[in-house]
Amino acid sequence: MIRLPEGSWWDWDVVEWNAGRLRLGAGHDISYAHHLELVFADPLFVVCPTTFHDPAFREPTVDEVRLIAGQVGETPPVVLAFEAGAGGPYQASCLIAAGQLDIVQGTVFRYWRELAAGERLAPWVCPPDATEAAATGSASAAAFTAPGRAPALSAQPWRWPRTAS
């Protein structure tokens, strides 16, 4: 069964998920930063809400392991089971199977800021765009639009359908 480092790991969400990696972030309040990540390499089977609270980790049952083996053709090296609050009246039963699990501690900010040693930014965080830099006079943001350099990516979300401004 998984053993987490000491800390307040009440608030959880999916930070990143693609074919090669599932990254869950946790902390006492993940509004601005999280301080723990469970990084699953080669996720094969995932039943998990995108946001959940206070997970109770446990050994997977024989039936859960059999279910995964029947779905993916083998029993993967990592099978993690837990129950957690997900906003409904009942606990969500969660199950994740993967090739590997790494537990990573450190501060990961969920907004743009200058970083100190050992700090990181969440994958979706981008530097402010050139118009924000010009409007605010931010020297750190303005550095992204120095002469001869391409403008920075916009931190504004894409909206569909796009409308004329």
Protein Blocks (a to p, Z undefined) as FASTA:
>chain_A
ZZddedddfbgcdfbdcfkbccddddfblklbccbdcddehifbdcddfbdchiacdddd
fklmmmmmmmnopacfbdcdddddehiabdcddddddfbdcddeddddfbdcdddehiac
dfklccddfklmmmnopaklmmmmgghiacdddfbdcddddddZZ
